[in-house]
Amino acid sequence: MKRSRERMKAEMMAEAEIVIDALLDQNERWEEPTLMQIEEAILGLRKRLSERMTEIVLQGQENVQPAEDPVCSSCGEEMTYKGMRGTTVESRVGVVRLERGYWHCDRCKSGLFPPGRTA
């Protein structure tokens, strides 16, 4: 079931609050931070927030198994649904964890992990 806008916003706001608190905690520990130290802390926290927000949006999409199994684009054989699988991908915002339905072609051994192929 697709997550509501309100639920996703609440999850993102909670994550943003964690990141802000982490930065403020670090700021209290610093005696005389350099600009580079401040930037490094902020860049690390920005990466964390970007990755988490991406995961929240992706998790908010519907993960519905198609009514019929998809057909392999390589050999035309009907693919077999193997259940929900988790994976980690390197995205433009960083490392993102996904969970999606996974299909496998027994003939050519390729997989489908919507929205794209795995092999």
Secondary structure, 3 states (H helix, E strand, C coil): CCCCHHHHHHHHHHHHHHHHHHHHHHHHHCCCCCHHHHHHHHHHHHHHHHHHHHHHHHHCCCCCCCCCCCECCCCCCECEEEEEEEEEEEECCEEEEEEEEEEECCCCCCEEECCEECC
